[in-house]
Every structure is written in structure tokens, then in C-alpha cells.
Amino acid sequence: MTRIGRSDLDIFPLSLGGNVFGWTADRDATFEILDAFHAGGGDFIDTADSYSAWVPGHTGGESEKLIGEWLASRTPQNVVVATKVSQHPDFRGLSAANVRAAAEASLTRLGVDTIDLYYAHFDDPETPLEETVAAFGDLVTDGLVRYVAVSNFSADRIRSWIELAKAGGSALPVAVQPHYNLVHRNEVEESIVPVAEEFDLSLVPYYGLASGFLTGKYRSAEAAQAPSTPRAEGAAKYATPQGLRIIDTLEEIGAAHDASIAATALAWLRAQPTVAAPIASASRVSQVDDLLTSARIDLTADELAALDAVSTWSPAS
């Protein structure tokens, strides 16, 4: 188990991403995925109030609603649920009134009394940060949220949040959710990791598999040059000579652990300083075991060094 920052949230070192629930995974598939994840020891679920508002006919909150239905149906013990505010079509931004209303709506959809970990999903330059920090602090004081966190915030804004929270006596953040993986490293390692280390924050990275590129699925020239879906397009941009060397190295190291390329990539991410649990999604129950395997692989120092040697570079994104 891994502890998130200074919190008392002890979690399995992999977070199941809920972005696909209600989108590429319907209700039955979502329940199967959650059942398999929990049966395999998983207890940390990540979602957002805006998932899956981008789907025609959806309004946002679909993922939270399905997770809530699963929680009510299964009543699992010691499950940690993280969700986020600022991008739902009805609750955009981080004004105090919006943060409160969005949290209450998420609580209703999830069917819980308290949100375990509540993220500010994206920074909101239109709202004074002091107002946002106080609003999150009030949610903790009032018992609606256990711990607060930030996602997609710059290092300077994280520092400012912490300074304002200390000055105002508000709850301090315990986690940061950045875009971080083997083909997107430099920005996080140069700016976010030092802040996390200084203030004892845990990283819970998203895009741990680089839109699927780090599964090895898009390693062929044909797959790289002829993407057929938005996900494939997102992955194909990493299919450079250096990106493909990363895949080859992952495959070689994974073979030594009887593990897939994807599981090995997630194991590398889990081994990085300040990382508590990478986030990874599954659209089919058959994918869950591979994700769970990643949390049980301990890469050697030589294996980590080999991956560092081929990946200390970040493509334009």
C-alpha cells in the first residue's frame, strides 16, 4: 500500500481511471471492470464531474453516476474515490459558489457523504486563487471533502495555493495530478516534482500510457502514419525513432518480468520519486489484469537506468 502525501489515504499503487465509464465502457462493462479491479486488490478510483460530457447526448457526470451505482450495489470496503471540479458544463471554473455546487452534485451522483480526494481540475485565471483555496478549505471543514488536490496546475500556482492555504488556515493539498509518462517527462520532473518533494505532495499522473502509445500497439509504421481514431492520433505522435526505442526497451525489460509493455511502462512510472499511483483506464475487463500486474512489478536499478537512458526527452505536445 502507498500513502498519498500527508493524508491518511493508504491506497493500492495504481488508480483506475474512470474517464471511459459511460463512454467506451457501458454500464455492464463498467461494473465488470470495477469488480475485477477491486477483486485484484485495487481500491483507488479516479474520475471527474465532466466525464463524459464530450460524448454526443451526454451532459457530464456519467462516470460519477456509474461509479456511484457500483458503490451502492457492491458496498466495497476502503475504496478511495477521487473526483474533480472546473470542467463540467454546468459547473465551469473555480469560484467559491461553483466549487460548492459542483461538490454537492458530485456527492449526489457518487452516492457518498464525503469525497475522499477532491481536485481542482484545471486552473481558473478568472477567479482569485485565494477564493478557490478558501472554498476547498470550507469543503473540508464542512465534511464534504476529506482531502484537496490540484490537477494541471503550474509549479508556481501550486506554491501560491500552499502559501494561501497556510496563511488562511485552509486545508493543504496532498496530491498533484500531472500529465506524466515515459515520453512526456521533462516538464514534470523539472518543475512539479521539486515542489512535490518540498511540500510532501504525491503525484497521481494521468496519461501514464501516452494515449495508448506505451502499450506497443502503435509501434508499426502503418499504425503511426495512418491513425483512424482520436486516440490513435494522440498515440501516433510519439512514434518517432526515439519513441520506438522506448517501446523496444520496455518490451525487453517486460519479458524479464513476464509482463507486457504497458505494465512495464506503468511500473516505471510508479517507481519515480513522489509518484503514489499512476492512473490507467480499461474499456474491457480483459485489460484489468495487465493494469494490476504493473503495481506488482519492481524494476531493478539497471532496468530503471536503461529506461532513463532512452527516455530523457519530451516531444512537443
MARLO-895403 format. One record per residue (C-alpha): residue number from 1; residue in one letter; chain; x, y, z. Coordinates in steps of 0.05 Angstrom, whole numbers. Example, Ala and Ser with C-alpha at 12.3 -4.5 7.8 and 13.67 -1.06 7.14 Angstrom:
<recs>
<rec 1 A A <246 -90 156>>
<rec 2 S A <273 -21 143>>
</recs>
This chain:
<recs>
<rec 1 M A <0 0 0>>
<rec 2 T A <21 72 -12>>
<rec 3 R A <2 134 27>>
<rec 4 I A <-19 197 -10>>
<rec 5 G A <22 256 14>>
<rec 6 R A <8 275 86>>
<rec 7 S A <-61 244 84>>
<rec 8 D A <-85 180 117>>
<rec 9 L A <-106 153 49>>
<rec 10 D A <-70 87 41>>
<rec 11 I A <-81 61 -30>>
<rec 12 F A <-62 6 -78>>
<rec 13 P A <-7 37 -122>>
<rec 14 L A <-49 42 -184>>
<rec 15 S A <-111 85 -196>>
<rec 16 L A <-166 61 -242>>
<rec 17 G A <-185 117 -289>>
<rec 18 G A <-259 129 -295>>
<rec 19 N A <-256 172 -358>>
<rec 20 V A <-282 114 -401>>
<rec 21 F A <-341 97 -357>>
<rec 22 G A <-405 115 -393>>
<rec 23 W A <-365 127 -456>>
<rec 24 T A <-326 68 -485>>
<rec 25 A A <-348 25 -426>>
<rec 26 D A <-423 20 -417>>
<rec 27 R A <-456 4 -350>>
<rec 28 D A <-445 -71 -354>>
<rec 29 A A <-372 -64 -376>>
<rec 30 T A <-360 -11 -322>>
<rec 31 F A <-386 -58 -268>>
<rec 32 E A <-344 -115 -294>>
<rec 33 I A <-282 -72 -295>>
<rec 34 L A <-293 -45 -226>>
<rec 35 D A <-308 -114 -199>>
<rec 36 A A <-244 -142 -229>>
<rec 37 F A <-202 -84 -205>>
<rec 38 H A <-228 -89 -134>>
<rec 39 A A <-222 -165 -133>>
<rec 40 G A <-149 -157 -153>>
<rec 41 G A <-134 -111 -95>>
<rec 42 G A <-149 -44 -128>>
<rec 43 D A <-181 8 -84>>
<rec 44 F A <-166 76 -116>>
<rec 45 I A <-214 103 -169>>
<rec 46 D A <-204 168 -206>>
<rec 47 T A <-259 206 -242>>
<rec 48 A A <-284 278 -255>>
<rec 49 D A <-351 312 -257>>
<rec 50 S A <-341 328 -331>>
<rec 51 Y A <-333 255 -353>>
<rec 52 S A <-362 243 -406>>
<rec 53 A A <-391 310 -427>>
<rec 54 W A <-354 307 -494>>
<rec 55 V A <-398 249 -518>>
<rec 56 P A <-458 270 -560>>
<rec 57 G A <-521 265 -519>>
<rec 58 H A <-482 265 -453>>
<rec 59 T A <-484 322 -402>>
<rec 60 G A <-426 305 -357>>
<rec 61 G A <-426 265 -293>>
<rec 62 E A <-439 198 -327>>
<rec 63 S A <-375 167 -299>>
<rec 64 E A <-391 190 -228>>
<rec 65 K A <-462 164 -233>>
<rec 66 L A <-439 94 -255>>
<rec 67 I A <-386 92 -201>>
<rec 68 G A <-439 112 -151>>
<rec 69 E A <-485 57 -175>>
<rec 70 W A <-428 7 -168>>
<rec 71 L A <-412 31 -98>>
<rec 72 A A <-485 24 -77>>
<rec 73 S A <-491 -45 -108>>
<rec 74 R A <-426 -74 -81>>
<rec 75 T A <-414 -34 -17>>
<rec 76 P A <-338 -46 -22>>
<rec 77 Q A <-295 -31 39>>
<rec 78 N A <-238 20 40>>
<rec 79 V A <-247 45 -31>>
<rec 80 V A <-217 115 -44>>
<rec 81 V A <-253 157 -96>>
<rec 82 A A <-222 219 -126>>
<rec 83 T A <-261 268 -169>>
<rec 84 K A <-251 337 -197>>
<rec 85 V A <-284 405 -209>>
<rec 86 S A <-280 460 -261>>
<rec 87 Q A <-298 428 -328>>
<rec 88 H A <-370 404 -321>>
<rec 89 P A <-414 444 -369>>
<rec 90 D A <-458 467 -312>>
<rec 91 F A <-401 480 -263>>
<rec 92 R A <-344 512 -300>>
<rec 93 G A <-288 547 -263>>
<rec 94 L A <-266 551 -191>>
<rec 95 S A <-308 606 -160>>
<rec 96 A A <-328 591 -88>>
<rec 97 A A <-402 583 -106>>
<rec 98 N A <-385 537 -165>>
<rec 99 V A <-338 494 -124>>
<rec 100 R A <-391 484 -71>>
<rec 101 A A <-447 469 -120>>
<rec 102 A A <-404 421 -161>>
<rec 103 A A <-381 383 -100>>
<rec 104 E A <-453 375 -77>>
<rec 105 A A <-473 349 -146>>
<rec 106 S A <-414 300 -146>>
<rec 107 L A <-433 275 -78>>
<rec 108 T A <-504 261 -102>>
<rec 109 R A <-480 224 -164>>
<rec 110 L A <-429 183 -125>>
<rec 111 G A <-479 169 -70>>
<rec 112 V A <-428 183 -15>>
<rec 113 D A <-426 231 44>>
<rec 114 T A <-354 253 33>>
<rec 115 I A <-308 257 -27>>
<rec 116 D A <-241 225 -8>>
<rec 117 L A <-197 267 -54>>
<rec 118 Y A <-223 329 -90>>
<rec 119 Y A <-182 361 -146>>
<rec 120 A A <-184 429 -176>>
<rec 121 H A <-184 400 -247>>
<rec 122 F A <-154 460 -284>>
<rec 123 D A <-131 527 -260>>
<rec 124 D A <-181 584 -267>>
<rec 125 P A <-147 651 -280>>
<rec 126 E A <-214 687 -277>>
<rec 127 T A <-223 671 -203>>
<rec 128 P A <-176 697 -149>>
<rec 129 L A <-136 637 -123>>
<rec 130 E A <-148 659 -52>>
<rec 131 E A <-223 649 -63>>
<rec 132 T A <-213 580 -92>>
<rec 133 V A <-166 558 -36>>
<rec 134 A A <-215 581 17>>
<rec 135 A A <-273 546 -19>>
<rec 136 F A <-236 480 -18>>
<rec 137 G A <-218 491 54>>
<rec 138 D A <-290 502 72>>
<rec 139 L A <-310 437 39>>
<rec 140 V A <-261 401 84>>
<rec 141 T A <-284 438 146>>
<rec 142 D A <-357 422 130>>
<rec 143 G A <-342 349 119>>
<rec 144 L A <-359 346 45>>
<rec 145 V A <-287 331 26>>
<rec 146 R A <-231 294 63>>
<rec 147 Y A <-171 319 25>>
<rec 148 V A <-158 370 -30>>
<rec 149 A A <-112 365 -90>>
<rec 150 V A <-94 401 -155>>
<rec 151 S A <-90 378 -227>>
<rec 152 N A <-57 413 -287>>
<rec 153 F A <-30 469 -243>>
<rec 154 S A <38 500 -255>>
<rec 155 A A <92 496 -202>>
<rec 156 D A <84 570 -186>>
<rec 157 R A <9 564 -177>>
<rec 158 I A <17 503 -132>>
<rec 159 R A <65 543 -89>>
<rec 160 S A <16 601 -87>>
<rec 161 W A <-41 554 -67>>
<rec 162 I A <1 526 -10>>
<rec 163 E A <21 596 14>>
<rec 164 L A <-51 620 13>>
<rec 165 A A <-76 557 48>>
<rec 166 K A <-24 565 104>>
<rec 167 A A <-40 639 112>>
<rec 168 G A <-115 627 114>>
<rec 169 G A <-114 564 155>>
<rec 170 S A <-144 523 99>>
<rec 171 A A <-131 450 84>>
<rec 172 L A <-66 440 46>>
<rec 173 P A <-66 399 -18>>
<rec 174 V A <-39 328 -12>>
<rec 175 A A <-33 309 -85>>
<rec 176 V A <-18 335 -155>>
<rec 177 Q A <-44 303 -219>>
<rec 178 P A <1 319 -279>>
<rec 179 H A <9 292 -349>>
<rec 180 Y A <69 247 -339>>
<rec 181 N A <97 185 -374>>
<rec 182 L A <160 158 -407>>
<rec 183 V A <151 201 -469>>
<rec 184 H A <129 264 -431>>
<rec 185 R A <178 274 -373>>
<rec 186 N A <218 337 -373>>
<rec 187 E A <166 388 -354>>
<rec 188 V A <141 348 -294>>
<rec 189 E A <210 327 -270>>
<rec 190 E A <239 397 -276>>
<rec 191 S A <183 436 -244>>
<rec 192 I A <128 395 -210>>
<rec 193 V A <170 341 -176>>
<rec 194 P A <213 391 -137>>
<rec 195 V A <150 424 -110>>
<rec 196 A A <121 357 -92>>
<rec 197 E A <184 337 -55>>
<rec 198 E A <187 403 -18>>
<rec 199 F A <115 401 7>>
<rec 200 D A <105 326 13>>
<rec 201 L A <55 321 -43>>
<rec 202 S A <42 256 -81>>
<rec 203 L A <38 253 -156>>
<rec 204 V A <-21 215 -187>>
<rec 205 P A <-3 220 -261>>
<rec 206 Y A <-52 215 -318>>
<rec 207 Y A <-37 193 -390>>
<rec 208 G A <10 141 -359>>
<rec 209 L A <7 102 -424>>
<rec 210 A A <12 163 -470>>
<rec 211 S A <-56 154 -502>>
<rec 212 G A <-40 81 -514>>
<rec 213 F A <28 90 -547>>
<rec 214 L A <63 57 -488>>
<rec 215 T A <22 -6 -498>>
<rec 216 G A <63 -21 -561>>
<rec 217 K A <1 -20 -604>>
<rec 218 Y A <25 38 -647>>
<rec 219 R A <97 17 -659>>
<rec 220 S A <90 -2 -733>>
<rec 221 A A <99 50 -787>>
<rec 222 E A <29 36 -813>>
<rec 223 A A <-3 49 -745>>
<rec 224 A A <38 112 -736>>
<rec 225 Q A <23 140 -804>>
<rec 226 A A <-50 123 -811>>
<rec 227 P A <-86 136 -746>>
<rec 228 S A <-160 122 -750>>
<rec 229 T A <-185 149 -684>>
<rec 230 P A <-170 209 -640>>
<rec 231 R A <-136 162 -591>>
<rec 232 A A <-92 134 -646>>
<rec 233 E A <-74 204 -669>>
<rec 234 G A <-54 222 -597>>
<rec 235 A A <-10 160 -593>>
<rec 236 A A <19 163 -663>>
<rec 237 K A <55 229 -650>>
<rec 238 Y A <102 192 -603>>
<rec 239 A A <121 140 -656>>
<rec 240 T A <188 174 -670>>
<rec 241 P A <253 135 -673>>
<rec 242 Q A <266 152 -601>>
<rec 243 G A <195 135 -580>>
<rec 244 L A <201 67 -614>>
<rec 245 R A <267 54 -578>>
<rec 246 I A <229 65 -513>>
<rec 247 I A <179 12 -534>>
<rec 248 D A <235 -37 -552>>
<rec 249 T A <267 -26 -484>>
<rec 250 L A <201 -35 -448>>
<rec 251 E A <189 -100 -486>>
<rec 252 E A <258 -127 -468>>
<rec 253 I A <251 -109 -394>>
<rec 254 G A <179 -133 -391>>
<rec 255 A A <200 -201 -417>>
<rec 256 A A <245 -210 -357>>
<rec 257 H A <185 -199 -312>>
<rec 258 D A <135 -238 -355>>
<rec 259 A A <99 -172 -363>>
<rec 260 S A <71 -131 -420>>
<rec 261 I A <98 -67 -449>>
<rec 262 A A <41 -28 -416>>
<rec 263 A A <51 -60 -348>>
<rec 264 T A <125 -45 -351>>
<rec 265 A A <113 28 -370>>
<rec 266 L A <67 37 -311>>
<rec 267 A A <117 2 -265>>
<rec 268 W A <169 53 -287>>
<rec 269 L A <122 110 -271>>
<rec 270 R A <105 82 -203>>
<rec 271 A A <179 78 -187>>
<rec 272 Q A <191 152 -198>>
<rec 273 P A <202 200 -139>>
<rec 274 T A <137 226 -108>>
<rec 275 V A <92 182 -151>>
<rec 276 A A <39 147 -109>>
<rec 277 A A <-3 115 -163>>
<rec 278 P A <-7 123 -239>>
<rec 279 I A <-76 128 -269>>
<rec 280 A A <-95 78 -323>>
<rec 281 S A <-161 62 -355>>
<rec 282 A A <-193 -2 -381>>
<rec 283 S A <-250 -5 -430>>
<rec 284 R A <-255 -80 -425>>
<rec 285 V A <-249 -126 -365>>
<rec 286 S A <-195 -166 -401>>
<rec 287 Q A <-148 -106 -394>>
<rec 288 V A <-153 -101 -319>>
<rec 289 D A <-105 -157 -300>>
<rec 290 D A <-50 -124 -341>>
<rec 291 L A <-60 -59 -302>>
<rec 292 L A <-59 -95 -235>>
<rec 293 T A <5 -131 -255>>
<rec 294 S A <40 -64 -263>>
<rec 295 A A <32 -49 -189>>
<rec 296 R A <69 -113 -170>>
<rec 297 I A <130 -105 -215>>
<rec 298 D A <192 -79 -181>>
<rec 299 L A <242 -57 -234>>
<rec 300 T A <315 -63 -218>>
<rec 301 A A <363 -4 -215>>
<rec 302 D A <394 -27 -281>>
<rec 303 E A <325 -32 -314>>
<rec 304 L A <306 38 -290>>
<rec 305 A A <372 65 -315>>
<rec 306 A A <361 33 -383>>
<rec 307 L A <293 66 -389>>
<rec 308 D A <321 132 -366>>
<rec 309 A A <375 128 -419>>
<rec 310 V A <324 123 -476>>
<rec 311 S A <271 169 -449>>
<rec 312 T A <301 232 -421>>
<rec 313 W A <268 274 -475>>
<rec 314 S A <198 301 -485>>
<rec 315 P A <165 311 -553>>
<rec 316 A A <123 372 -568>>
<rec 317 S A <54 363 -541>>
</recs>
